[in-house]
Amino acid sequence: MPITFVFALICLSLPVKTQPEEDGVLFEIEENVLEFDGNPIWQGKTNSLMGCSQTCARQLACKRVIFEANKGTCVHLGEGQTHLANTPAKQGGTFYLKKITTTGIYSLLGTSKSAAVASCQTLHSQSQSGVYWIDPDGGSQVNAFRAYCDMKTDGGGWTLVWSYSFTNYGAFTSESNAVTPRPNWQVTPEVNVPISTTPPINETNFNAMNFALWKLLGRQILIKSNINNWLVCHPGTGSLVDWQEGEVSCKVVKHVTDQCLNALAPSKISPSKGYGPKLYRDNEFHSLYYYFDGYTSKNWPSHDPCGTGKSNHLKNVVNPHGNIYIRA
């Protein structure tokens, strides 16, 4: 006969609840049921029934679990995958868990190191923008860290990887102007602004996540700035996170300035030529939209909504800055 319990990421409560708690996930348990139809969405090793149910509670796609205690095997089943009730396990110590509800779990995801998510895109669509714990490479969550999530722009699910300012915004086209700090991406040795590998926790916390982690978060990029239009770019033959020159598909998702409202978004990316990545249409110098120049002795960091590589950026802005976000 099925019994129920509530799992709440921290503790396991055996059959005392039949209704979901605000911060819990309710499971129904049957013992000695093993067989199921279809392929599992995940299978791995866990030390206990509690550990197995914990892995399911953190994954929205997981709806059912089979745990073999004698082998320490945990199997996740998705929507539509069911156990075969008339096929008993070959031996005892096998448990079938059905997730009855996920009420409240959305408010727990990312709120602590132990509840870290793979990226902001893993959060529920109703989550608010803010700081969450993420663990892009998965595993034990020992190396999880806090990151800022934009849950609104163009559907949300964006993880902030870089927040930058300028070395000389007041003289924007001066060779002394550059973006600062910069990520630890591979550019020419002359680039001399400081390097950051500290994840930014808001849009004016000027830091950059370790560049090696960017591709674990996805390959779409969102570029935001308070002096230039916001872009969402999908990779093509070119990709920022893969450090690959080529074509990209970009669209303007917010006009920050009224200048050049009909200007086309950039369609090409050149990450490694020059002193930082460039987004442009035809010519990498004369059709620049964004140039993340990190050298204070040559060139300047174009932020041109007209896509001409000129100083059409918004002027007289308090705390001028920009940001890059990533999602899959």
C-alpha positions as CSV (number, residue, x, y, z in Angstrom):
1,M,0.0,0.0,0.0
2,P,1.4,3.4,-1.0
3,I,2.7,5.7,1.8
4,T,3.6,9.3,1.5
5,F,6.3,11.6,2.8
6,V,7.4,15.2,2.3
7,F,10.9,16.0,1.2
8,A,12.2,19.5,1.8
9,L,15.8,19.6,0.6
10,I,17.0,19.5,4.2
11,C,15.1,16.7,5.9
12,L,13.1,13.7,5.0
13,S,9.8,13.3,6.8
14,L,8.2,9.8,6.7
15,P,4.5,9.0,6.4
16,V,3.1,11.9,8.4
17,K,1.9,14.2,5.6
18,T,-0.7,13.8,2.9
19,Q,-0.7,17.4,1.8
20,P,2.3,19.3,0.4
21,E,4.0,21.8,2.7
22,E,4.9,25.3,1.4
23,D,8.6,24.5,1.1
24,G,8.3,20.7,0.3
25,V,7.9,18.1,-2.4
26,L,5.5,15.3,-1.7
27,F,6.3,11.8,-2.8
28,E,4.2,8.6,-2.7
29,I,6.2,5.4,-2.1
30,E,5.7,1.8,-3.0
31,E,8.1,-0.9,-2.0
32,N,9.4,-3.8,-4.2
33,V,8.5,-2.3,-7.6
34,L,11.3,-2.2,-10.1
35,E,10.4,-2.5,-13.7
36,F,9.3,0.5,-15.8
37,D,8.5,1.3,-19.4
38,G,10.8,3.6,-21.5
39,N,14.3,4.9,-20.9
40,P,15.2,6.8,-17.7
41,I,16.0,10.5,-18.0
42,W,18.9,9.9,-15.6
43,Q,20.5,7.0,-13.7
44,G,23.2,7.1,-11.1
45,K,24.5,6.1,-7.7
46,T,23.2,7.4,-4.4
47,N,23.8,6.3,-0.8
48,S,20.2,6.4,0.4
49,L,16.5,6.8,-0.4
50,M,16.8,10.3,0.9
51,G,19.7,11.1,-1.4
52,C,17.8,9.6,-4.4
53,S,14.7,11.6,-3.7
54,Q,16.8,14.7,-3.2
55,T,18.2,14.5,-6.7
56,C,14.7,14.2,-8.1
57,A,13.3,17.0,-6.0
58,R,15.9,19.4,-7.5
59,Q,15.1,18.4,-11.1
60,L,11.8,19.7,-12.5
61,A,11.8,17.1,-15.3
62,C,11.9,14.3,-12.7
63,K,8.4,13.0,-11.9
64,R,9.2,9.5,-10.5
65,V,12.1,7.6,-9.0
66,I,13.1,4.0,-8.6
67,F,15.7,3.4,-5.9
68,E,17.5,0.0,-5.4
69,A,18.8,0.0,-1.9
70,N,21.1,-3.0,-2.3
71,K,22.8,-1.5,-5.3
72,G,22.6,2.2,-4.4
73,T,21.0,2.8,-7.9
74,C,18.8,5.8,-8.4
75,V,16.7,6.1,-11.6
76,H,14.8,9.2,-12.6
77,L,11.7,8.9,-14.8
78,G,10.0,11.7,-16.6
79,E,6.4,12.7,-17.5
80,G,4.6,9.8,-19.0
81,Q,7.1,7.1,-17.8
82,T,5.5,4.7,-15.3
83,H,6.5,1.7,-13.4
84,L,4.8,-1.6,-14.3
85,A,2.7,-2.2,-11.2
86,N,2.2,-5.9,-12.0
87,T,5.9,-6.7,-12.4
88,P,7.5,-7.1,-9.0
89,A,11.1,-6.5,-8.2
90,K,13.4,-9.5,-8.3
91,Q,14.4,-8.8,-4.8
92,G,13.4,-6.6,-1.8
93,G,14.8,-3.2,-0.9
94,T,13.5,-1.5,-4.1
95,F,11.4,1.6,-3.8
96,Y,9.2,3.4,-6.3
97,L,8.6,7.1,-5.6
98,K,6.1,9.3,-7.4
99,K,6.3,13.0,-7.1
100,I,2.8,14.2,-6.3
101,T,3.6,18.0,-6.3
102,T,6.4,20.5,-6.7
103,T,4.6,23.2,-4.7
104,G,7.1,25.4,-3.1
105,I,10.2,23.9,-4.7
106,Y,10.5,26.8,-7.1
107,S,11.1,29.1,-4.1
108,L,14.0,26.8,-2.9
109,L,15.9,26.4,-6.1
110,G,19.1,28.4,-6.0
111,T,18.5,29.8,-2.6
112,S,21.4,28.0,-0.9
113,K,24.6,26.3,-1.9
114,S,23.1,22.8,-1.4
115,A,20.2,23.8,-3.7
116,A,22.4,25.3,-6.4
117,V,21.1,25.1,-10.0
118,A,23.0,24.5,-13.2
119,S,22.2,28.0,-14.5
120,C,19.6,30.7,-14.2
121,Q,17.7,28.9,-17.0
122,T,17.0,26.1,-14.6
123,L,14.9,28.3,-12.4
124,H,11.2,28.4,-12.7
125,S,9.9,31.0,-15.2
126,Q,8.0,32.8,-12.3
127,S,11.3,33.3,-10.4
128,Q,12.3,36.9,-9.8
129,S,15.5,38.5,-11.1
130,G,18.2,38.4,-8.4
131,V,21.1,36.5,-7.0
132,Y,21.0,32.7,-6.9
133,W,23.4,29.9,-6.2
134,I,24.6,28.2,-9.4
135,D,26.8,25.2,-10.1
136,P,27.5,25.1,-13.9
137,D,29.7,22.0,-13.9
138,G,27.3,20.0,-11.7
139,G,28.7,17.4,-9.3
140,S,29.0,17.9,-5.6
141,Q,28.1,21.6,-5.5
142,V,31.2,22.2,-3.4
143,N,32.3,24.8,-6.0
144,A,28.8,26.4,-6.4
145,F,28.8,30.2,-6.3
146,R,26.4,33.1,-6.4
147,A,25.4,34.7,-9.6
148,Y,22.9,37.2,-10.8
149,C,19.9,36.1,-12.9
150,D,17.8,38.2,-15.3
151,M,14.4,36.4,-15.4
152,K,12.6,39.0,-17.5
153,T,14.5,40.1,-20.6
154,D,13.5,38.2,-23.7
155,G,12.0,35.4,-21.8
156,G,14.5,35.4,-18.9
157,G,16.8,32.6,-17.8
158,W,19.9,34.7,-18.3
159,T,23.0,34.2,-16.1
160,L,25.2,37.4,-15.7
161,V,28.8,36.6,-16.6
162,W,30.3,40.1,-17.0
163,S,29.7,43.6,-15.7
164,Y,32.0,46.3,-16.9
165,S,32.5,50.1,-16.9
166,F,34.9,52.4,-18.9
167,T,38.3,53.9,-18.1
168,N,37.5,57.2,-19.7
169,Y,33.8,57.6,-20.5
170,G,34.0,61.4,-20.6
171,A,36.5,61.2,-23.5
172,F,34.9,58.2,-25.0
173,T,36.8,58.2,-28.3
174,S,40.1,58.8,-26.6
175,E,42.7,56.0,-26.9
176,S,42.8,56.0,-23.1
177,N,39.2,54.7,-23.0
178,A,38.6,51.0,-22.6
179,V,36.2,48.5,-21.0
180,T,37.2,47.5,-17.5
181,P,37.7,44.9,-16.0
182,R,37.8,42.2,-18.7
183,P,37.3,38.4,-18.5
184,N,40.2,36.0,-18.7
185,W,39.7,35.3,-22.4
186,Q,42.6,35.0,-24.8
187,V,43.5,38.3,-26.4
188,T,46.6,40.0,-27.6
189,P,49.2,40.6,-24.8
190,E,49.0,44.4,-25.1
191,V,45.5,44.4,-23.5
192,N,46.2,46.0,-20.1
193,V,42.9,46.5,-18.2
194,P,42.6,44.4,-15.0
195,I,41.3,40.8,-15.4
196,S,38.5,39.4,-13.2
197,T,37.4,35.9,-12.5
198,T,34.9,36.8,-9.8
199,P,31.3,36.3,-10.8
200,P,29.4,39.6,-10.7
201,I,26.4,39.7,-8.4
202,N,24.7,42.7,-10.1
203,E,25.0,44.9,-13.1
204,T,27.2,47.4,-11.4
205,N,29.4,45.0,-9.6
206,F,32.2,45.2,-12.1
207,N,33.6,41.7,-12.4
208,A,33.6,38.7,-14.8
209,M,33.0,35.0,-14.3
210,N,35.8,32.7,-15.3
211,F,35.6,32.5,-19.1
212,A,35.9,28.7,-19.1
213,L,32.5,28.4,-17.4
214,W,30.6,30.5,-19.9
215,K,30.1,27.7,-22.4
216,L,28.6,25.5,-19.6
217,L,25.8,28.1,-19.3
218,G,24.9,28.1,-23.0
219,R,25.7,29.9,-26.2
220,Q,23.1,32.6,-26.6
221,I,24.3,36.0,-25.4
222,L,22.4,39.0,-24.1
223,I,24.3,42.3,-24.2
224,K,22.9,45.1,-22.1
225,S,24.3,48.6,-21.6
226,N,22.9,52.0,-20.4
227,I,24.6,53.7,-23.3
228,N,23.8,51.4,-26.2
229,N,20.9,49.2,-27.4
230,W,20.5,45.7,-25.9
231,L,21.1,42.7,-28.1
232,V,20.3,39.0,-28.0
233,C,22.6,37.0,-30.3
234,H,22.4,33.4,-31.3
235,P,25.6,31.6,-32.5
236,G,26.1,30.6,-36.1
237,T,29.5,29.9,-37.6
238,G,30.7,32.5,-35.0
239,S,30.3,32.2,-31.2
240,L,31.6,34.3,-28.3
241,V,31.7,31.5,-25.8
242,D,33.5,29.2,-28.2
243,W,35.8,32.1,-29.2
244,Q,34.9,31.5,-32.8
245,E,34.9,34.1,-35.6
246,G,32.0,34.1,-38.0
247,E,28.3,34.9,-38.4
248,V,25.8,35.4,-35.6
249,S,22.1,36.2,-35.6
250,C,21.4,39.2,-33.4
251,K,18.3,41.3,-32.7
252,V,17.7,44.5,-30.7
253,V,15.6,43.7,-27.7
254,K,15.6,47.2,-26.2
255,H,16.4,50.6,-27.7
256,V,18.3,52.7,-25.1
257,T,18.6,55.6,-27.5
258,D,16.4,57.1,-30.2
259,Q,19.3,57.3,-32.6
260,C,19.2,55.1,-35.7
261,L,16.1,53.2,-34.7
262,N,16.0,51.4,-38.0
263,A,19.7,50.4,-38.0
264,L,20.3,46.7,-38.5
265,A,21.7,44.6,-35.7
266,P,25.2,43.1,-36.1
267,S,25.6,39.8,-37.9
268,K,29.2,39.0,-37.4
269,I,31.5,38.5,-34.4
270,S,35.3,38.6,-34.3
271,P,36.5,37.6,-30.8
272,S,40.2,37.5,-31.0
273,K,41.3,40.1,-33.6
274,G,42.2,43.3,-31.9
275,Y,42.0,44.1,-28.2
276,G,38.7,42.4,-27.5
277,P,35.6,40.9,-29.2
278,K,33.8,42.9,-31.9
279,L,30.2,42.7,-33.1
280,Y,29.6,44.3,-36.5
281,R,27.9,43.8,-39.9
282,D,30.2,44.2,-42.8
283,N,33.5,45.7,-41.9
284,E,34.9,45.1,-38.4
285,F,36.1,48.7,-38.1
286,H,33.5,50.7,-40.0
287,S,30.3,48.9,-39.0
288,L,31.0,48.3,-35.4
289,Y,28.1,48.0,-33.0
290,Y,30.0,46.8,-29.9
291,Y,33.8,46.6,-29.4
292,F,35.0,45.4,-26.1
293,D,38.4,47.1,-26.3
294,G,40.6,46.4,-23.3
295,Y,43.7,48.4,-24.3
296,T,44.2,51.9,-23.0
297,S,46.8,53.0,-25.5
298,K,45.0,52.4,-28.8
299,N,41.5,52.3,-30.3
300,W,38.4,52.8,-28.1
301,P,35.4,50.7,-27.1
302,S,32.7,51.5,-29.7
303,H,29.1,51.3,-28.4
304,D,27.3,52.5,-31.5
305,P,23.5,51.9,-32.0
306,C,23.9,53.0,-35.6
307,G,26.5,50.3,-36.3
308,T,29.0,52.7,-37.8
309,G,31.8,52.5,-35.3
310,K,31.3,56.1,-34.3
311,S,30.4,57.9,-31.1
312,N,26.7,57.6,-31.3
313,H,26.4,56.1,-27.8
314,L,24.2,57.8,-25.2
315,K,26.0,60.8,-23.6
316,N,26.0,62.2,-20.1
317,V,25.0,59.0,-18.4
318,V,25.6,58.5,-14.7
319,N,27.5,55.3,-14.0
320,P,27.9,54.2,-17.6
321,H,28.3,50.4,-17.9
322,G,27.5,47.2,-19.8
323,N,26.8,43.6,-19.1
324,I,26.9,40.2,-20.8
325,Y,24.5,37.4,-19.9
326,I,24.4,33.8,-21.2
327,R,21.7,31.1,-21.6
328,A,21.3,27.9,-23.6
